[in-house]
Amino acid sequence: MSLTLDYFIHEDLKLYQDSEHFRFNTDTKLLAQFVRLKKQERILDIGTNNGALLVYFDQFHIKELVGVEVLEETSKVAQKNADCFIKHPVKIVNQPIQEYVDDLFDVVVSNPPYFKMNANQKPEHLNFRHLGRMEENLTLEQLVFHANRLLKSYGRFYMVHRPNRLNEINKVLYDNNFSIRNLRFAYDHRDHKVKSVLIEAIKESNCDMNVLEPIYI
């Protein structure tokens, strides 16, 4: 394990990262600041990686934080960050989300793998960074299904993803009883192309969709 101590979003929030693992990036920061939390809520982070989102959410008046991470070595980094930097009740679980059982949450968040596996990719050839980006351990359909399974009625599901998959994302959300309430696009200021889409979806709601003011990164 080769750890560096870095700050996340601002200098008061520090966490450890492994140089060989998937590290937080612009999408992680965008998602953290997009999420809106209320007092005494339980929050689940699916695919918590090093726990960066949990460290960020710890500054709010929440009830409990839970991070589920399928990769054992990565979950150890998240546990170290939880032990060192998180003051609220927190639990890091090294388990596939497909097997995870708990009481229902108020909020589920995820910065998931964006890219589908193709026939030429062999799982044994994927390193930690690849596994953070490829849908080997968690597909979009599985993510949304288990977010629905673990959320209370009218609970909020937040995610960041790639805009080219937005049609698919909307269909999968709809099939799992979610409606998008807020949508925000993040543009690269250099070429003015959309790089990421931020989504807030509500379970068992028929809310209208709001397209929020774009972000330029």
Rosetta blueprint (number, residue, H / E / L):
1 M L
2 S L
3 L E
4 T E
5 L E
6 D E
7 Y E
8 F L
9 I L
10 H L
11 E L
12 D L
13 L L
14 K E
15 L E
16 Y E
17 Q E
18 D E
19 S L
20 E L
21 H L
22 F L
23 R L
24 F L
25 N L
26 T H
27 D H
28 T H
29 K H
30 L H
31 L H
32 A H
33 Q H
34 F H
35 V L
36 R L
37 L L
38 K L
39 K L
40 Q L
41 E L
42 R E
43 I E
44 L E
45 D E
46 I E
47 G L
48 T L
49 N L
50 N L
51 G L
52 A H
53 L H
54 L H
55 V H
56 Y H
57 F H
58 D L
59 Q L
60 F L
61 H L
62 I L
63 K L
64 E E
65 L E
66 V E
67 G E
68 V E
69 E E
70 V L
71 L L
72 E H
73 E H
74 T H
75 S H
76 K H
77 V H
78 A H
79 Q H
80 K H
81 N H
82 A H
83 D H
84 C H
85 F H
86 I L
87 K L
88 H L
89 P L
90 V E
91 K E
92 I E
93 V E
94 N E
95 Q L
96 P L
97 I H
98 Q H
99 E H
100 Y L
101 V L
102 D L
103 D L
104 L L
105 F E
106 D E
107 V E
108 V E
109 V E
110 S E
111 N L
112 P L
113 P L
114 Y L
115 F E
116 K L
117 M L
118 N L
119 A L
120 N L
121 Q L
122 K L
123 P H
124 E H
125 H H
126 L L
127 N L
128 F H
129 R H
130 H H
131 L H
132 G L
133 R L
134 M E
135 E L
136 E L
137 N L
138 L L
139 T L
140 L H
141 E H
142 Q H
143 L H
144 V H
145 F H
146 H H
147 A H
148 N H
149 R H
150 L H
151 L E
152 K E
153 S E
154 Y E
155 G E
156 R E
157 F E
158 Y E
159 M E
160 V E
161 H E
162 R L
163 P H
164 N H
165 R H
166 L H
167 N H
168 E H
169 I H
170 N H
171 K H
172 V H
173 L H
174 Y H
175 D H
176 N L
177 N L
178 F E
179 S E
180 I E
181 R E
182 N E
183 L E
184 R E
185 F E
186 A E
187 Y E
188 D L
189 H L
190 R L
191 D L
192 H L
193 K L
194 V E
195 K E
196 S E
197 V E
198 L E
199 I E
200 E E
201 A E
202 I E
203 K E
204 E L
205 S L
206 N L
207 C L
208 D L
209 M L
210 N E
211 V E
212 L L
213 E L
214 P L
215 I E
216 Y E
217 I L
